[in-house]
Amino acid sequence: MHLLTDGLKLAAGRALEDLLERSTSTPARGLAAGVLITSLVQSSTAVTVASIGFVNTGLLSLRNALWVIFGSNVGSTMNVWLVAALGFGVKIDAFALPIVGVGAALLLAGRGLRLRALGQALAGFGVLFLGIDVLKESFSGVGAHLDLATFIAPGWGGYLMLVAVGTVLTVLMQASSAVIALVITAAQSGLMSIEAACAMVIGTNIGTTFTAIVAAIGATANARRLAASHVFFNLVTGAVALILLPGLIGLLGVVRGWLGQPLTPALTIALFHSAFNVLGVLLMVPAAGRLLDWLGRHFRTPEEALARPQFLDASTLGLPDLALRALRMELGRTQALALACLRNAASAAPDEAAVNRDAAALGALAGAVGGYCGRINAAVVPLVLADRLARSLRVLQYQQNVADCCRYAVALAAQLGPMPTLPLATAARAFAHSAERLSAVADCGAADFAALRVDVVLAEMEAEYDRLKEGLLGAGAHAQLGIREMQERLRLASLLRRAVEQTAKAARHLAALDEREAAPSDPPGGDYEPLPAG
C-alpha cells in the first residue's frame, strides 16, 4: 500500500494541488473532487492532509474543503472494491506478477521522476495482490484449526472491541486499505464472521483520522476546524454504521439477491464499506451548515477571539438607545486595539507582528461595527441618537487611521534601522516616548482618564516632533544623512505623529459621547487626510 500510494502521489505531482484548487467551488464539485482524487491516489489520508495544508495556507476555504474531506471517504472505497473484485475473483498471480515486473522495470530504468513514480505505483499494486494471495493460502490452512469467533465477545460489546481493533491497526499501519485487505482475507477464509469483519472496517474509517489530527497540530484555526470535521464525520458515520450493522448487512444481501449474484464475504464487506460512507455523506448534506457554524465557534486563535464582537447583540437593534450603548462598549475594544498598535509601533523595539495582528483584529471588528451601525440606521432613530451614531462612526474612522499609520510606520522602521547619529537617536527616542505616553493616557476606559491630560501629552509630542524634524533636516543639509534617508525618516516621524493625533481625536470624542457632550472641535486637518506616499 505504501509503494502504491507514494508512487501515485509522486506521479500526480502538481495535478493533486491543481485539482483541489480548481475543482472545489461548490459542495457538489468539492465532493466529486474528493472522490476522484482519492480514487486516483488511493489514499484518503493524502487528500485529507493536502486539504488541511491548502486551508492552512488560505488556498482553499473551509466550506469547500469540508466537502473534499467527505468525498475522500467515499473515494477510499475504490481500493476495497479492487481488493474484493480482483483479489478474490481471478487468479491473482496471472496478472500480479507481470504488473510487478513492468513496474520494477520502470522504477529502475524509467527516465524522469513521473515515469519512475508510475513504475513504483505499478509494482506496489502488483505486490499488494500477491500479498493477498499469500494471505489467502495461509488463512486457508489456519482456518481448519482456528476459529476467531471464539475470541470475539457476543453483542455490542464485542462489536465495539472489534471497532477499536480496526482503529488501532489503522493507526499503526497508516493504511486503512491494507487493514481492510487483511479483514477481507480473514472473512473470505472463514476465520471471521461478516458482522465482525464489518465492525473492524468501521474501525479502519475512524483510524484514518489520526493523521489528520497530527497534521493540524500547530496549524491555523481553519485547518484545525477541517481536521475536526474529518473526525466528526468519521465518528458519526461509524456510530450510525455500527447501530445499523445487522440491518445494513441484511439489506445488502437482499440487493445482491435482486441482482442474481452470489454474495461472497469480500463483496459484502466492499458493499458495506461503500454503503455506510455514502450514507455518511447523505447525513452531512443537511448538517453541513450547522457543522460549519459550530466549528466557527470553536478552535479559535487568540486573534480570532480578539476580532469577534462581544457586545453587538442583534436583540438590541429594536431599542436604539441600548444598541448605541452596545456600540460604545465595542468602540472601547477598538480603542484598546488602536492604543496597542500605537504602543507597539512607538516602542524602543517596534513589534511589527503585534501591530499587524492588532490592526487586523481592529479591521475585522470595524467591519462588524459598520454592519451593526447600518442595521441601526435602517430603523427609525431619533435625531439625537442619529448624531451619536454618526460620531461613533467618526471615532471608528480615527481608530482605523491609527492602525493604518502604525502598520506603515513599523514596516518603514524595519527597513531604515537605527538612527545613524546619537543626537538624532536621542531626539527620535524622546519623540517616540511621547507617543507611548499618549497611548497610556488616551484610554478613556481607565479610572484616571482625563481629556486635559491627553491635550498636555499631545502638546509635548508636537514639541518633540518639531525637534526631531529640525534635527533630520539639519542632518540632511550637512550631509550627515542622505537626502533619500532623511525623507524616509521624516515620513516615519510623520506617520507616528498622525497616529498620535488620530488617537487623541478618538479619545476626545469617546469622552464626549460618555458625558453626552457636544462633539469636540478638531484641529485643522480633517478626518480623512491621506497617508504619506509609499
C-alpha positions in Angstrom: 0.0 0.0 0.0 2.9 2.4 0.8 4.6 1.7 -2.5 1.3 2.2 -4.4 0.3 5.4 -2.6 3.7 7.1 -2.6 4.2 6.3 -6.3 0.8 7.7 -7.3 1.3 10.8 -5.3 4.7 11.4 -6.9 3.3 10.6 -10.4 0.4 13.0 -9.8 2.7 15.9 -8.9 1.1 19.2 -9.1 -2.1 17.6 -10.5 -3.3 16.9 -7.0 -2.9 20.6 -6.0 -4.4 21.8 -9.3 -7.5 19.6 -9.0 -8.1 20.7 -5.4 -7.7 24.4 -6.2 -9.8 24.4 -9.4 -12.5 21.8 -8.6 -14.0 22.8 -5.3 -16.0 25.9 -6.0 -19.3 24.3 -4.9 -20.2 21.5 -2.5 -21.0 19.1 -5.3 -17.8 19.8 -7.1 -15.8 19.5 -3.9 -17.4 16.2 -3.1 -16.7 15.0 -6.7 -13.1 16.2 -6.4 -12.6 14.3 -3.1 -14.0 11.1 -4.6 -11.9 11.4 -7.9 -8.6 12.4 -6.4 -8.8 9.8 -3.6 -9.6 7.1 -6.2 -6.6 8.2 -8.3 -4.0 8.4 -5.5 -5.6 5.5 -3.5 -5.1 7.4 -0.2 -7.8 9.4 1.6 -5.2 10.4 4.2 -3.1 12.0 1.4 -6.1 14.0 0.2 -7.1 15.0 3.8 -3.6 16.2 4.7 -3.3 18.1 1.4 -6.7 19.7 2.0 -5.6 20.7 5.5 -2.4 22.2 4.0 -4.3 24.2 1.5 -6.7 25.5 4.1 -3.7 26.3 6.3 -2.2 28.5 3.6 -5.5 30.0 2.5 -5.7 28.4 -0.9 -8.9 26.5 -0.1 -11.8 27.8 2.0 -13.0 25.7 4.9 -16.5 25.4 3.4 -15.2 23.9 0.2 -12.6 21.8 1.8 -15.3 20.2 4.0 -16.8 18.5 1.0 -13.5 17.4 -0.3 -13.0 15.6 3.0 -16.4 14.0 2.8 -15.7 12.9 -0.8 -12.4 11.4 0.1 -14.1 9.0 2.4 -16.3 7.8 -0.4 -13.3 7.6 -2.8 -11.4 5.4 -0.3 -13.9 2.6 -1.0 -12.4 2.2 -4.5 -9.4 0.3 -3.2 -11.7 -2.0 -1.2 -13.6 -2.9 -4.4 -10.3 -3.6 -6.2 -9.3 -6.0 -3.4 -12.7 -7.6 -3.3 -13.2 -8.0 -7.1 -9.6 -8.7 -8.2 -8.2 -10.3 -5.1 -10.9 -12.9 -4.8 -12.4 -13.1 -8.3 -9.4 -14.0 -10.6 -6.2 -16.0 -10.4 -4.0 -13.4 -8.8 -0.6 -14.4 -9.9 -1.7 -14.4 -13.5 -1.9 -10.6 -13.6 0.0 -9.5 -10.4 3.5 -10.9 -11.4 3.6 -9.2 -14.8 2.5 -5.9 -13.3 5.3 -6.2 -10.7 7.8 -6.9 -13.4 6.7 -3.9 -15.6 6.6 -1.6 -12.5 10.1 -2.7 -11.4 11.5 -2.1 -14.9 10.0 1.4 -15.0 11.2 2.1 -11.5 14.8 1.1 -12.2 15.2 2.2 -15.9 12.5 4.9 -16.4 13.6 8.3 -17.5 12.2 11.1 -15.4 10.6 11.2 -12.0 7.0 10.8 -13.2 7.8 7.5 -15.1 9.8 6.1 -12.2 7.0 7.0 -9.8 4.5 5.3 -12.1 6.7 2.2 -12.0 6.7 2.3 -8.2 2.9 2.5 -8.1 2.6 -0.4 -10.5 5.0 -2.5 -8.5 3.1 -1.7 -5.3 -0.2 -2.6 -7.0 1.1 -6.0 -8.0 2.8 -6.7 -4.7 -0.4 -5.8 -2.9 -2.3 -8.5 -4.6 0.5 -11.0 -4.3 0.3 -10.4 -0.6 -3.4 -11.0 -0.6 -2.7 -14.3 -2.4 -0.2 -15.3 0.3 -2.7 -14.4 3.0 -5.5 -16.4 1.3 -3.3 -19.5 1.2 -2.1 -19.0 4.7 -5.5 -18.4 6.2 -7.0 -21.4 4.4 -4.6 -23.6 6.3 -5.1 -21.8 9.6 -8.9 -21.8 9.2 -9.1 -25.6 9.8 -7.6 -25.3 13.2 -8.6 -21.8 14.4 -12.0 -20.2 14.9 -11.7 -16.5 15.5 -15.3 -16.3 16.5 -14.3 -17.9 19.9 -12.2 -14.8 20.6 -15.0 -12.3 19.7 -17.3 -11.3 22.5 -21.0 -11.5 21.7 -23.3 -8.5 21.4 -22.5 -4.8 21.1 -19.5 -5.1 23.5 -17.8 -7.4 21.0 -18.6 -5.1 18.1 -17.1 -2.2 20.0 -14.0 -4.2 20.7 -13.6 -5.0 17.0 -14.1 -1.4 16.1 -11.3 -0.5 18.5 -9.0 -3.2 17.0 -9.6 -1.9 13.5 -8.9 1.7 14.7 -5.6 0.7 16.4 -4.4 -1.4 13.4 -5.1 1.5 11.0 -3.2 4.0 13.3 -0.3 1.6 13.5 -0.1 0.6 9.8 -1.2 4.1 8.5 -3.0 2.4 5.6 -6.7 1.6 6.1 -6.8 -0.2 2.8 -4.1 -2.7 3.9 -6.1 -3.4 7.1 -9.3 -3.9 5.1 -7.4 -6.3 2.8 -6.4 -8.3 5.9 -10.0 -8.3 7.2 -11.5 -9.3 3.8 -9.0 -12.2 3.6 -9.8 -13.4 7.1 -13.6 -13.2 6.4 -13.2 -14.9 3.0 -11.3 -17.7 4.6 -14.0 -18.2 7.3 -11.9 -17.0 10.2 -14.3 -14.2 10.9 -18.0 -13.6 10.5 -19.3 -10.9 8.1 -20.6 -8.9 11.1 -17.2 -9.0 12.9 -15.4 -8.0 9.7 -17.7 -5.1 9.0 -17.2 -3.9 12.6 -13.4 -3.9 12.1 -13.9 -2.0 8.8 -15.8 0.7 10.7 -12.8 1.0 13.0 -10.5 1.5 10.0 -12.5 4.5 8.9 -12.1 6.0 12.4 -8.3 5.2 12.4 -7.7 7.4 9.3 -8.5 10.5 11.4 -5.2 10.1 13.3 -3.0 11.5 10.6 -5.4 14.5 10.1 -5.2 15.3 13.8 -1.4 15.2 13.7 -1.3 17.4 10.6 -3.5 20.0 12.2 -1.2 20.4 15.3 0.2 24.0 15.2 -1.9 24.8 12.1 -4.3 27.7 11.6 -7.7 27.7 13.2 -9.4 26.8 9.9 -7.0 23.9 9.4 -7.8 22.6 12.9 -11.5 23.0 12.1 -11.1 20.9 9.0 -9.4 18.2 10.9 -12.2 18.3 13.5 -14.8 18.0 10.7 -12.9 14.9 9.4 -13.0 13.4 12.9 -16.7 14.3 13.4 -17.7 12.8 10.0 -15.9 9.6 10.6 -17.1 9.2 14.2 -20.8 10.0 13.3 -20.6 7.7 10.2 -19.0 4.9 12.2 -21.6 5.2 15.0 -24.5 5.1 12.6 -23.0 2.2 10.7 -22.5 0.3 13.9 -26.1 0.8 15.0 -27.4 -0.2 11.6 -24.8 -3.0 11.2 -27.2 -6.1 11.1 -29.8 -4.2 9.1 -27.3 -3.0 6.5 -25.8 -6.4 6.0 -29.3 -7.9 5.6 -30.3 -5.1 3.1 -27.1 -5.7 1.1 -28.0 -9.4 0.9 -31.4 -8.5 -0.5 -29.9 -6.2 -3.1 -27.4 -8.8 -4.2 -30.3 -11.3 -4.4 -32.2 -9.0 -6.7 -29.2 -8.8 -9.0 -28.9 -12.6 -9.0 -25.3 -12.5 -7.9 -23.8 -14.7 -5.1 -23.0 -12.7 -2.0 -19.4 -13.5 -1.1 -17.9 -12.1 2.1 -15.4 -10.0 0.1 -18.2 -8.3 -1.9 -20.4 -7.9 1.1 -17.6 -6.1 3.0 -16.9 -3.9 -0.1 -20.7 -3.1 -0.4 -20.9 -2.3 3.3 -17.9 0.0 3.3 -19.3 1.9 0.3 -22.9 2.0 1.7 -22.0 3.5 5.1 -19.7 6.1 3.7 -22.3 7.2 1.2 -24.8 7.2 4.0 -22.5 9.4 6.0 -22.3 12.0 3.1 -26.1 11.9 2.9 -26.3 12.6 6.6 -23.9 15.6 6.2 -25.9 17.3 3.5 -28.5 18.8 5.9 -26.0 19.1 8.7 -23.0 20.8 6.9 -24.2 24.3 7.6 -24.7 23.7 11.3 -21.4 21.9 11.5 -19.6 24.9 9.9 -21.3 27.2 12.4 -20.3 25.0 15.3 -16.7 24.8 14.0 -16.7 28.6 13.6 -17.4 29.0 17.3 -14.5 26.6 18.3 -10.8 26.2 17.6 -10.4 29.9 17.6 -7.0 31.5 17.7 -6.5 34.4 20.2 -6.5 36.8 17.2 -9.9 35.5 16.1 -11.3 35.8 19.6 -10.0 39.3 19.7 -11.6 40.2 16.4 -15.0 38.9 17.3 -17.6 41.4 18.6 -18.6 40.9 22.2 -21.3 43.5 22.7 -23.1 43.8 19.3 -26.2 41.8 20.1 -28.9 41.7 17.4 -31.6 41.6 20.1 -30.8 45.3 21.0 -31.4 46.6 17.5 -35.1 47.3 18.2 -34.1 49.6 21.1 -31.7 52.2 19.5 -30.5 53.6 22.9 -29.4 50.2 24.0 -27.9 49.5 20.6 -25.8 52.6 20.9 -24.7 51.7 24.4 -23.5 48.3 23.0 -21.8 50.1 20.2 -20.0 52.4 22.6 -18.7 49.3 24.6 -17.4 47.8 21.3 -15.7 51.1 20.5 -13.9 50.7 23.8 -12.4 47.5 22.5 -11.4 49.1 19.2 -9.8 51.9 21.1 -7.8 49.4 23.1 -6.6 47.8 19.8 -5.6 51.2 18.4 -3.7 52.1 21.5 -1.9 48.7 21.4 -0.9 49.5 17.8 0.5 52.9 18.7 2.3 51.5 21.8 4.0 48.7 19.8 4.9 51.0 16.9 6.4 53.6 19.2 8.4 51.3 21.5 12.2 51.2 21.5 11.9 47.8 19.7 8.9 48.2 17.4 6.9 44.9 17.3 5.7 44.6 13.6 4.0 41.3 14.2 2.0 42.6 17.1 1.0 45.7 15.2 -0.2 43.7 12.2 -2.1 41.3 14.5 -3.9 44.1 16.4 -4.5 46.1 13.2 -6.1 43.0 11.5 -8.3 42.5 14.6 -9.3 46.1 14.5 -10.2 45.8 10.8 -12.3 42.8 11.4 -14.1 44.5 14.3 -14.6 47.7 12.3 -16.4 45.6 9.6 -18.7 44.2 12.2 -19.3 47.6 13.8 -20.1 49.1 10.4 -22.6 46.4 9.6 -24.2 46.9 13.0 -24.4 50.7 12.5 -26.1 50.1 9.2 -28.7 47.9 10.8 -29.3 50.6 13.5 -29.6 53.2 10.8 -32.2 51.2 8.9 -34.6 51.7 11.9 -36.3 54.9 12.7 -33.7 56.6 15.0 -34.3 59.9 16.9 -32.2 62.9 15.8 -30.2 62.9 19.0 -29.3 59.2 18.7 -28.6 59.6 14.9 -26.0 62.3 15.9 -24.4 59.9 18.4 -24.3 57.2 15.7 -22.5 59.5 13.3 -20.0 60.4 15.9 -19.4 56.8 16.8 -18.6 56.0 13.2 -16.2 59.1 13.2 -14.4 57.6 16.2 -14.1 54.3 14.4 -12.5 56.0 11.4 -10.0 57.7 13.7 -9.1 54.3 15.2 -8.6 52.7 11.8 -6.4 55.6 10.7 -4.2 54.9 13.8 -3.9 51.2 12.8 -3.0 52.1 9.2 -0.4 54.6 10.2 1.2 52.2 12.7 1.4 49.4 10.1 3.1 51.7 7.6 5.4 53.0 10.4 6.7 49.7 11.7 7.3 48.4 8.2 9.3 51.5 7.4 11.2 51.4 10.7 12.3 47.8 9.9 13.7 49.0 6.6 15.5 52.0 8.0 17.1 50.5 11.1 18.5 52.6 14.0 19.4 56.3 13.7 22.9 56.8 12.4 24.0 59.5 15.0 23.5 59.8 18.7 21.8 63.2 18.8 19.2 62.1 16.2 18.7 58.8 18.1 18.1 60.8 21.3 15.6 63.1 19.6 13.8 60.1 17.9 13.6 58.2 21.2 12.1 61.3 23.0 9.5 61.7 20.3 8.6 58.0 20.4 8.4 58.1 24.2 5.9 61.0 24.0 3.8 58.8 21.6 4.0 55.9 24.0 2.8 58.2 26.8 -0.2 59.3 24.8 -1.1 55.7 24.2 -1.2 55.4 28.0 -3.3 58.5 28.8 -5.8 58.1 25.9 -7.5 55.0 27.4 -10.9 56.5 28.2 -11.9 53.4 30.0 -9.2 54.0 32.7 -10.4 55.3 36.0 -7.9 58.2 35.9 -8.7 59.2 32.3 -8.9 63.0 31.7 -9.2 64.7 28.3 -6.9 67.5 29.6 -4.0 65.1 30.1 -4.4 64.0 26.5 -4.1 67.6 25.3 -1.0 68.1 27.5 0.8 65.0 26.2 -0.3 65.8 22.7 1.4 69.3 23.0 4.6 67.6 24.3 4.6 65.2 21.4 4.3 68.1 18.9 7.3 69.8 20.6 9.4 66.6 20.3 8.3 66.1 16.7 9.5 69.7 15.8 12.9 68.9 17.5 13.2 65.7 15.6 12.2 67.2 12.3 14.7 70.1 12.8 17.4 67.6 13.5 16.7 65.5 10.5 16.6 68.5 8.2 19.9 69.7 9.6 21.5 66.3 9.2 20.4 66.2 5.6 21.6 69.8 4.9 25.1 68.9 6.4 25.4 65.6 4.5 25.2 63.6 7.8 22.2 61.8 6.2 21.5 61.1 2.6 18.6 63.0 1.2 16.6 59.9 0.5 17.1 58.6 4.0 16.3 61.9 5.5 13.0 62.0 3.6 12.1 58.4 4.7 12.9 59.2 8.4 10.7 62.3 8.2 7.9 60.2 6.7 8.3 57.7 9.6 8.0 60.6 12.1 5.0 62.0 10.3 3.3 58.6 10.4 3.7 58.3 14.1 2.7 61.9 14.6 -0.5 61.3 12.7 -1.2 58.1 14.6 -0.9 60.1 17.9 -3.2 62.9 16.6 -5.8 60.4 15.5 -5.6 58.6 18.8 -6.2 61.8 20.7 -9.2 62.7 18.5 -10.7 59.3 19.1 -10.2 59.6 22.9 -11.8 63.1 23.0 -14.8 62.1 21.0 -15.3 58.9 23.1 -15.1 61.0 26.3 -17.7 63.5 24.9 -20.0 60.6 24.0 -19.7 59.2 27.5 -20.6 62.6 29.0 -23.3 63.3 26.4 -21.5 66.5 25.4 -21.3 68.2 22.0 -18.7 66.9 19.7 -15.3 68.5 20.5 -13.7 70.7 17.8 -10.8 69.0 16.0 -7.8 71.0 14.8 -7.4 71.6 11.1 -6.5 68.5 9.0 -9.8 66.7 8.9 -10.6 63.1 9.5 -9.6 61.5 6.2 -6.3 63.1 5.5 -4.3 60.8 3.1 -1.4 58.6 4.3 2.0 59.7 3.2 3.1 58.3 -0.2 4.7 54.9 -0.2 
